[in-house]
Amino acid sequence: MPALWIAHVTVTDDEAYGKYAKLAGPAVAKHGGTFIARGGRYVQLEGKERPRNVVARFPSLEAAVDCYHSTEYQEALDHARGASERELMVVEIEE
């Protein structure tokens, strides 16, 4: 079953976060992920507002979790730590 990787982010260091983004994209693609939303317009209806919202579709929940734990993504994530406040979840899609 496909899954969505959903991140809500407040960037606190643009330069460091840019390094994260440059490395994260290829890591996501390597695990079959494709971005369907990255920082576009949004309307916050409930909860804590984060100005950057990212959604990627993966072939499965396992593929998304494997991506997160991969060496490539963890290398990217090293740049995001301390450069952002974020929440990240993976949710299976009911089709």
Backbone hydrogen bonds, N-H to C=O, Kabsch-Sander energy under -0.5 kcal/mol:
donor,donor_aa,acceptor,acceptor_aa,energy
3,A,58,F,-2.1
4,L,91,V,-3.2
5,W,56,A,-3.0
6,I,4,L,-0.6
6,I,89,M,-3.0
7,A,5,W,-0.5
7,A,54,V,-2.9
8,H,87,E,-2.3
9,V,52,R,-3.6
10,T,85,E,-2.8
11,V,9,V,-0.5
12,T,83,A,-2.8
13,D,83,A,-1.7
17,Y,13,D,-2.5
18,G,14,D,-2.1
19,K,15,E,-1.3
20,Y,16,A,-1.8
21,A,17,Y,-2.7
22,K,18,G,-2.1
23,L,19,K,-1.6
24,A,20,Y,-3.0
25,G,21,A,-1.7
27,A,23,L,-1.3
28,V,24,A,-2.6
29,A,25,G,-2.4
30,K,26,P,-2.3
31,H,27,A,-0.9
31,H,28,V,-0.8
32,G,29,A,-2.0
33,G,28,V,-2.6
34,T,57,R,-2.1
36,I,55,V,-3.0
37,A,55,V,-1.7
39,G,53,N,-2.5
45,L,43,V,-0.7
52,R,9,V,-2.3
54,V,7,A,-2.6
55,V,37,A,-2.7
56,A,5,W,-2.2
57,R,34,T,-3.1
58,F,3,A,-3.0
61,L,1,M,-0.6
64,A,60,S,-1.7
65,V,61,L,-2.4
66,D,62,E,-2.9
67,C,63,A,-2.1
68,Y,64,A,-2.1
69,H,65,V,-2.0
70,S,66,D,-0.7
70,S,67,C,-1.2
74,Q,70,S,-2.5
75,E,71,T,-2.0
76,A,72,E,-1.8
77,L,73,Y,-3.1
78,D,74,Q,-1.4
79,H,76,A,-1.8
80,A,76,A,-0.8
81,R,77,L,-2.2
82,G,84,S,-0.5
83,A,80,A,-2.1
84,S,80,A,-0.8
85,E,10,T,-2.5
87,E,8,H,-2.1
89,M,6,I,-2.2
91,V,4,L,-2.7
93,I,2,P,-3.1
95,E,93,I,-0.6
